[in-house]
Amino acid sequence: WLMKAEPETRIEKGKDVRFSIDDLMEKRSSCWDGVRNYEARNNMQKMRVGELCFFYHSNCKTPGIAGIAKVCKEAYPDYTAWDPEHPYYDPKSNSE
């Protein structure tokens, strides 16, 4: 699997949405929010706990694989889509 994240500062709705392999290492675990691409979402739904994935830095000066991560929870709906205060809010989305 390939999980993409943007390691450099990018402000959306006044919030910095950057996330790097260093952030993941510090947090140890994180939800993967803001995915609005259907193909990416469908692939995430196929991921199973314990599987490995490449952590890819995109939209930065040096894009590429930055490390390896492990799936720690199977896919669930992205709650950020329904939060109007969140940078990844999607007014066309619903909880189904």
Backbone as JSON Lines, residues from 0, in Angstrom:
{"i":0,"aa":"W","n":[0.84,-1.18,0.0],"ca":[0.0,0.0,0.0],"c":[0.88,1.24,0.0]}
{"i":1,"aa":"L","n":[0.31,2.34,-0.47],"ca":[1.01,3.63,-0.5],"c":[0.11,4.67,0.16]}
{"i":2,"aa":"M","n":[0.6,5.29,1.23],"ca":[-0.14,6.34,1.93],"c":[0.58,7.65,1.71]}
{"i":3,"aa":"K","n":[-0.13,8.62,1.14],"ca":[0.48,9.91,0.83],"c":[0.15,10.94,1.9]}
{"i":4,"aa":"A","n":[1.14,11.78,2.19],"ca":[0.94,12.88,3.12],"c":[1.81,14.05,2.68]}
{"i":5,"aa":"E","n":[1.43,15.23,3.09],"ca":[2.17,16.44,2.74],"c":[2.97,16.9,3.95]}
{"i":6,"aa":"P","n":[4.31,16.8,3.9],"ca":[5.13,17.12,5.06],"c":[5.41,18.61,5.26]}
{"i":7,"aa":"E","n":[5.08,19.42,4.28],"ca":[5.37,20.85,4.4],"c":[4.09,21.62,4.7]}
{"i":8,"aa":"T","n":[4.25,22.75,5.35],"ca":[3.12,23.56,5.77],"c":[2.2,23.89,4.6]}
{"i":9,"aa":"R","n":[0.91,23.65,4.82],"ca":[-0.14,24.05,3.88],"c":[-1.34,24.43,4.72]}
{"i":10,"aa":"I","n":[-1.77,25.67,4.58],"ca":[-2.87,26.19,5.39],"c":[-4.2,26.02,4.66]}
{"i":11,"aa":"E","n":[-5.12,25.36,5.33],"ca":[-6.49,25.19,4.83],"c":[-7.44,25.68,5.91]}
{"i":12,"aa":"K","n":[-8.3,26.62,5.57],"ca":[-9.25,27.18,6.53],"c":[-8.56,27.61,7.82]}
{"i":13,"aa":"G","n":[-7.38,28.2,7.68],"ca":[-6.65,28.71,8.82],"c":[-5.9,27.67,9.64]}
{"i":14,"aa":"K","n":[-5.89,26.42,9.2],"ca":[-5.2,25.37,9.94],"c":[-4.1,24.74,9.08]}
{"i":15,"aa":"D","n":[-2.98,24.45,9.71],"ca":[-1.88,23.79,9.01],"c":[-2.19,22.3,8.94]}
{"i":16,"aa":"V","n":[-2.26,21.76,7.73],"ca":[-2.62,20.35,7.54],"c":[-1.41,19.48,7.22]}
{"i":17,"aa":"R","n":[-0.21,19.99,7.46],"ca":[1.0,19.22,7.19],"c":[1.03,17.97,8.07]}
{"i":18,"aa":"F","n":[1.61,16.91,7.53],"ca":[1.79,15.67,8.29],"c":[2.92,14.9,7.65]}
{"i":19,"aa":"S","n":[3.92,14.57,8.43],"ca":[5.1,13.89,7.9],"c":[5.33,12.58,8.64]}
{"i":20,"aa":"I","n":[6.3,11.82,8.14],"ca":[6.67,10.57,8.82],"c":[7.15,10.88,10.24]}
{"i":21,"aa":"D","n":[7.79,12.03,10.43],"ca":[8.23,12.42,11.78],"c":[7.04,12.65,12.7]}
{"i":22,"aa":"D","n":[5.97,13.26,12.16],"ca":[4.76,13.45,12.96],"c":[4.17,12.11,13.36]}
{"i":23,"aa":"L","n":[4.13,11.16,12.41],"ca":[3.59,9.84,12.7],"c":[4.44,9.14,13.76]}
{"i":24,"aa":"M","n":[5.76,9.23,13.64],"ca":[6.64,8.59,14.62],"c":[6.42,9.17,16.02]}
{"i":25,"aa":"E","n":[6.18,10.48,16.09],"ca":[5.94,11.13,17.37],"c":[4.6,10.7,17.97]}
{"i":26,"aa":"K","n":[3.57,10.66,17.12],"ca":[2.23,10.31,17.6],"c":[2.05,8.8,17.8]}
{"i":27,"aa":"R","n":[2.82,8.01,17.05],"ca":[2.75,6.54,17.06],"c":[1.55,5.99,16.29]}
{"i":28,"aa":"S","n":[0.47,6.75,16.2],"ca":[-0.74,6.32,15.49],"c":[-1.54,7.56,15.12]}
{"i":29,"aa":"S","n":[-2.23,7.51,14.0],"ca":[-3.03,8.66,13.58],"c":[-4.12,8.22,12.62]}
{"i":30,"aa":"C","n":[-5.25,8.9,12.68],"ca":[-6.28,8.64,11.67],"c":[-5.78,9.22,10.35]}
{"i":31,"aa":"W","n":[-6.29,8.72,9.26],"ca":[-5.9,9.21,7.94],"c":[-7.1,9.95,7.37]}
{"i":32,"aa":"D","n":[-7.19,11.24,7.68],"ca":[-8.36,12.01,7.29],"c":[-8.13,12.81,6.01]}
{"i":33,"aa":"G","n":[-9.2,13.33,5.49],"ca":[-9.11,14.2,4.32],"c":[-9.05,13.49,2.98]}
{"i":34,"aa":"V","n":[-9.23,12.18,2.97],"ca":[-9.19,11.44,1.7],"c":[-10.52,11.62,0.99]}
{"i":35,"aa":"R","n":[-10.49,12.27,-0.15],"ca":[-11.73,12.51,-0.91],"c":[-11.7,11.81,-2.27]}
{"i":36,"aa":"N","n":[-10.6,11.21,-2.62],"ca":[-10.48,10.48,-3.87],"c":[-11.09,9.09,-3.67]}
{"i":37,"aa":"Y","n":[-12.05,8.73,-4.52],"ca":[-12.78,7.47,-4.35],"c":[-11.88,6.25,-4.5]}
{"i":38,"aa":"E","n":[-10.96,6.27,-5.43],"ca":[-10.07,5.13,-5.61],"c":[-9.18,4.94,-4.37]}
{"i":39,"aa":"A","n":[-8.66,6.04,-3.85],"ca":[-7.83,5.96,-2.63],"c":[-8.67,5.45,-1.47]}
{"i":40,"aa":"R","n":[-9.88,5.97,-1.34],"ca":[-10.77,5.53,-0.25],"c":[-11.06,4.04,-0.36]}
{"i":41,"aa":"N","n":[-11.36,3.57,-1.58],"ca":[-11.66,2.16,-1.78],"c":[-10.46,1.28,-1.44]}
{"i":42,"aa":"N","n":[-9.26,1.73,-1.79],"ca":[-8.07,0.97,-1.43],"c":[-7.87,0.94,0.07]}
{"i":43,"aa":"M","n":[-8.13,2.05,0.75],"ca":[-7.99,2.08,2.2],"c":[-8.98,1.1,2.85]}
{"i":44,"aa":"Q","n":[-10.14,0.93,2.26],"ca":[-11.12,-0.01,2.81],"c":[-10.67,-1.46,2.68]}
{"i":45,"aa":"K","n":[-9.73,-1.72,1.78],"ca":[-9.19,-3.07,1.61],"c":[-8.04,-3.37,2.56]}
{"i":46,"aa":"M","n":[-7.48,-2.35,3.19],"ca":[-6.34,-2.53,4.1],"c":[-6.76,-3.27,5.36]}
{"i":47,"aa":"R","n":[-5.87,-4.12,5.84],"ca":[-6.15,-4.91,7.04],"c":[-5.09,-4.64,8.1]}
{"i":48,"aa":"V","n":[-5.5,-4.75,9.35],"ca":[-4.6,-4.52,10.48],"c":[-3.35,-5.39,10.33]}
{"i":49,"aa":"G","n":[-2.21,-4.75,10.54],"ca":[-0.94,-5.46,10.47],"c":[-0.24,-5.36,9.13]}
{"i":50,"aa":"E","n":[-0.97,-4.97,8.08],"ca":[-0.34,-4.82,6.77],"c":[0.58,-3.6,6.78]}
{"i":51,"aa":"L","n":[1.62,-3.68,5.97],"ca":[2.57,-2.58,5.86],"c":[2.24,-1.7,4.67]}
{"i":52,"aa":"C","n":[2.63,-0.44,4.76],"ca":[2.43,0.49,3.66],"c":[3.6,1.46,3.59]}
{"i":53,"aa":"F","n":[3.87,1.93,2.39],"ca":[4.87,2.97,2.22],"c":[4.26,4.29,2.63]}
{"i":54,"aa":"F","n":[5.01,5.1,3.37],"ca":[4.59,6.44,3.76],"c":[5.28,7.39,2.78]}
{"i":55,"aa":"Y","n":[4.49,8.01,1.92],"ca":[5.01,8.81,0.81],"c":[4.82,10.3,1.09]}
{"i":56,"aa":"H","n":[5.9,11.06,1.01],"ca":[5.81,12.52,1.12],"c":[5.51,13.09,-0.26]}
{"i":57,"aa":"S","n":[4.4,13.79,-0.39],"ca":[4.02,14.38,-1.67],"c":[3.92,15.89,-1.54]}
{"i":58,"aa":"N","n":[3.85,16.55,-2.68],"ca":[3.66,18.0,-2.73],"c":[4.71,18.73,-1.87]}
{"i":59,"aa":"C","n":[5.98,18.34,-2.07],"ca":[7.07,18.93,-1.3],"c":[8.32,19.02,-2.17]}
{"i":60,"aa":"K","n":[9.38,19.61,-1.63],"ca":[10.61,19.79,-2.39],"c":[11.24,18.47,-2.82]}
{"i":61,"aa":"T","n":[11.17,17.46,-1.95],"ca":[11.75,16.15,-2.26],"c":[10.69,15.07,-2.04]}
{"i":62,"aa":"P","n":[9.8,14.87,-3.02],"ca":[8.78,13.84,-2.85],"c":[9.39,12.45,-2.92]}
{"i":63,"aa":"G","n":[8.75,11.52,-2.25],"ca":[9.21,10.13,-2.3],"c":[8.84,9.38,-1.03]}
{"i":64,"aa":"I","n":[9.21,8.11,-1.01],"ca":[8.92,7.27,0.14],"c":[9.81,7.71,1.3]}
{"i":65,"aa":"A","n":[9.17,8.04,2.42],"ca":[9.89,8.54,3.59],"c":[10.02,7.46,4.67]}
{"i":66,"aa":"G","n":[9.27,6.39,4.56],"ca":[9.33,5.34,5.56],"c":[8.27,4.3,5.34]}
{"i":67,"aa":"I","n":[8.15,3.42,6.3],"ca":[7.15,2.35,6.25],"c":[6.28,2.47,7.49]}
{"i":68,"aa":"A","n":[4.98,2.28,7.29],"ca":[4.02,2.34,8.4],"c":[3.24,1.04,8.43]}
{"i":69,"aa":"K","n":[2.53,0.83,9.52],"ca":[1.72,-0.37,9.67],"c":[0.27,0.03,9.92]}
{"i":70,"aa":"V","n":[-0.65,-0.64,9.27],"ca":[-2.08,-0.39,9.48],"c":[-2.45,-0.88,10.88]}
{"i":71,"aa":"C","n":[-3.03,0.02,11.69],"ca":[-3.37,-0.35,13.06],"c":[-4.88,-0.41,13.3]}
{"i":72,"aa":"K","n":[-5.65,0.01,12.3],"ca":[-7.11,-0.05,12.42],"c":[-7.68,-0.09,11.02]}
{"i":73,"aa":"E","n":[-8.74,-0.87,10.84],"ca":[-9.36,-0.94,9.52],"c":[-10.19,0.31,9.26]}
{"i":74,"aa":"A","n":[-10.5,0.52,8.0],"ca":[-11.16,1.75,7.55],"c":[-12.48,2.01,8.28]}
{"i":75,"aa":"Y","n":[-12.75,3.28,8.46],"ca":[-14.0,3.75,9.05],"c":[-14.32,5.09,8.42]}
{"i":76,"aa":"P","n":[-15.56,5.56,8.48],"ca":[-15.92,6.83,7.85],"c":[-15.07,7.99,8.37]}
{"i":77,"aa":"D","n":[-14.74,8.89,7.49],"ca":[-13.93,10.06,7.83],"c":[-14.83,11.14,8.44]}
{"i":78,"aa":"Y","n":[-14.8,11.23,9.75],"ca":[-15.65,12.18,10.48],"c":[-15.36,13.63,10.1]}
{"i":79,"aa":"T","n":[-14.17,13.93,9.57],"ca":[-13.83,15.31,9.24],"c":[-14.69,15.85,8.1]}
{"i":80,"aa":"A","n":[-15.24,14.95,7.3],"ca":[-16.08,15.37,6.17],"c":[-17.35,16.08,6.63]}
{"i":81,"aa":"W","n":[-17.79,15.8,7.85],"ca":[-19.06,16.36,8.33],"c":[-18.87,17.52,9.3]}
{"i":82,"aa":"D","n":[-17.64,17.9,9.58],"ca":[-17.35,18.98,10.53],"c":[-17.07,20.27,9.77]}
{"i":83,"aa":"P","n":[-18.01,21.22,9.77],"ca":[-17.83,22.45,9.0],"c":[-16.61,23.27,9.43]}
{"i":84,"aa":"E","n":[-16.09,23.03,10.61],"ca":[-14.91,23.75,11.09],"c":[-13.61,23.1,10.63]}
{"i":85,"aa":"H","n":[-13.69,21.89,10.14],"ca":[-12.47,21.15,9.76],"c":[-12.04,21.53,8.34]}
{"i":86,"aa":"P","n":[-10.73,21.59,8.09],"ca":[-10.24,21.93,6.75],"c":[-10.72,20.99,5.64]}
{"i":87,"aa":"Y","n":[-11.03,19.74,5.99],"ca":[-11.46,18.77,4.97],"c":[-12.97,18.57,4.92]}
{"i":88,"aa":"Y","n":[-13.71,19.51,5.48],"ca":[-15.17,19.46,5.44],"c":[-15.66,19.31,4.0]}
{"i":89,"aa":"D","n":[-16.64,18.44,3.82],"ca":[-17.22,18.21,2.5],"c":[-18.74,18.31,2.61]}
{"i":90,"aa":"P","n":[-19.34,19.43,2.24],"ca":[-20.78,19.61,2.42],"c":[-21.62,18.62,1.63]}
{"i":91,"aa":"K","n":[-21.04,17.98,0.62],"ca":[-21.79,16.99,-0.18],"c":[-21.75,15.59,0.44]}
{"i":92,"aa":"S","n":[-20.94,15.43,1.47],"ca":[-20.77,14.11,2.09],"c":[-21.86,13.86,3.12]}
{"i":93,"aa":"N","n":[-22.13,12.58,3.35],"ca":[-23.03,12.21,4.44],"c":[-22.43,10.99,5.15]}
{"i":94,"aa":"S","n":[-22.98,10.64,6.29],"ca":[-22.38,9.6,7.11],"c":[-22.64,8.19,6.58]}
{"i":95,"aa":"E","n":[-23.28,8.06,5.45],"ca":[-23.56,6.74,4.89],"c":[-22.51,6.44,3.93]}
